[in-house]
Amino acid sequence: MLRPLLEASDYYLNEMPSCGVPYWDTGAPGLVRLNPAYRCYAADPFNDFEPVDSLAAAIAAQGLFRLGHHLGRHNLSSRFWRGGRKIAQTLLSDLHLRAGEKLTYLPGWPVVTFA
């Protein structure tokens, strides 16, 4: 049962942008308009093509923390703890928590204003 968890967690950490916050969908049509090496950079929540999925990132961080805890002192646990911590730090960063910014997620979507 542990092997699928490790494989899924490794896939997530390897395929998401470097900050661990994914874009809306791994096969989303707007991804082709981003830099082809978008996985090497932190996700940009203000890009014009594809929204980021902060809820998926929060769920992934929680899962990575749990997996790291389950592995205990195993040498793999630090990879998952670090991944979860990186995601949490990103979600709590000024970039993702900017107050007063207007966000349009995709053309035609409503504008959200934070006070």
C-alpha positions as CSV (number, residue, x, y, z in Angstrom):
1,M,0.0,0.0,0.0
2,L,2.9,2.4,0.6
3,R,4.4,2.1,-2.9
4,P,1.4,3.8,-4.7
5,L,1.6,6.7,-2.1
6,L,5.3,7.1,-2.7
7,E,4.8,7.1,-6.5
8,A,1.9,9.5,-6.5
9,S,3.8,11.9,-4.1
10,D,6.9,11.7,-6.3
11,Y,4.9,12.4,-9.4
12,Y,3.3,15.4,-7.7
13,L,6.7,16.8,-6.6
14,N,8.3,16.2,-10.0
15,E,5.5,17.4,-12.2
16,M,4.2,20.6,-10.5
17,P,5.9,24.0,-10.7
18,S,8.9,24.4,-8.4
19,C,6.8,26.0,-5.6
20,G,4.4,23.0,-5.5
21,V,1.3,25.0,-6.4
22,P,-0.1,23.5,-9.6
23,Y,-1.9,25.2,-12.4
24,W,-5.6,24.5,-12.6
25,D,-5.2,21.1,-14.4
26,T,-2.1,19.1,-15.4
27,G,-3.5,18.9,-19.0
28,A,-5.1,22.4,-19.1
29,P,-5.2,24.0,-22.5
30,G,-3.6,27.3,-21.3
31,L,-0.4,25.5,-20.2
32,V,0.9,25.5,-23.8
33,R,0.9,29.3,-23.6
34,L,3.2,29.3,-20.6
35,N,7.0,29.0,-20.7
36,P,7.7,25.3,-21.8
37,A,9.8,25.0,-18.7
38,Y,7.1,26.2,-16.4
39,R,7.8,23.4,-14.0
40,C,11.2,24.9,-13.3
41,Y,9.6,28.1,-11.9
42,A,7.2,29.0,-9.2
43,A,3.6,29.2,-10.4
44,D,2.4,32.7,-11.3
45,P,-1.1,33.3,-9.9
46,F,-1.4,36.4,-12.0
47,N,-0.6,34.9,-15.4
48,D,-3.1,35.5,-18.2
49,F,-3.5,31.9,-19.4
50,E,-4.1,29.4,-16.6
51,P,-5.2,29.9,-13.0
52,V,-3.3,28.2,-10.1
53,D,-5.1,25.7,-7.9
54,S,-4.3,26.7,-4.4
55,L,-6.8,24.2,-2.9
56,A,-5.2,21.3,-4.6
57,A,-1.8,22.6,-3.3
58,A,-3.1,22.8,0.3
59,I,-4.5,19.2,0.0
60,A,-1.2,18.0,-1.4
61,A,0.8,19.7,1.3
62,Q,-1.3,18.0,4.0
63,G,-0.8,14.7,2.3
64,L,2.9,15.1,2.0
65,F,3.1,16.1,5.7
66,R,1.2,12.9,6.6
67,L,3.3,10.7,4.4
68,G,6.5,12.2,5.9
69,H,5.1,11.6,9.4
70,H,4.2,8.1,8.5
71,L,7.7,7.4,7.2
72,G,9.2,8.7,10.5
73,R,12.9,8.5,10.5
74,H,13.1,6.8,7.1
75,N,15.5,8.8,4.8
76,L,12.6,9.4,2.3
77,S,10.5,11.3,4.9
78,S,12.5,14.5,4.6
79,R,11.7,14.8,0.9
80,F,8.0,14.8,1.6
81,W,8.3,17.1,4.7
82,R,10.3,19.6,2.6
83,G,7.7,19.4,-0.2
84,G,4.8,20.0,2.1
85,R,6.6,22.9,3.8
86,K,7.5,24.5,0.5
87,I,3.9,24.4,-0.6
88,A,2.6,25.8,2.7
89,Q,5.2,28.6,2.6
90,T,4.2,29.5,-1.0
91,L,0.5,29.6,-0.2
92,L,1.1,31.8,2.8
93,S,3.5,34.1,0.9
94,D,2.7,37.7,0.0
95,L,2.3,36.7,-3.7
96,H,-0.6,34.4,-2.9
97,L,-2.1,36.6,-0.2
98,R,-1.9,40.0,-1.8
99,A,-4.6,42.3,-0.4
100,G,-6.1,44.9,-2.7
101,E,-5.2,43.1,-5.9
102,K,-7.7,42.5,-8.8
103,L,-7.5,39.0,-10.1
104,T,-9.0,37.7,-13.3
105,Y,-8.5,34.1,-13.6
106,L,-9.3,33.6,-17.3
107,P,-10.8,35.9,-19.9
108,G,-14.5,36.2,-19.2
109,W,-14.3,35.1,-15.6
110,P,-15.5,37.5,-12.9
111,V,-13.0,39.9,-11.4
112,V,-12.3,39.2,-7.7
113,T,-11.2,42.1,-5.5
114,F,-9.7,41.6,-2.1
115,A,-10.0,44.5,0.4
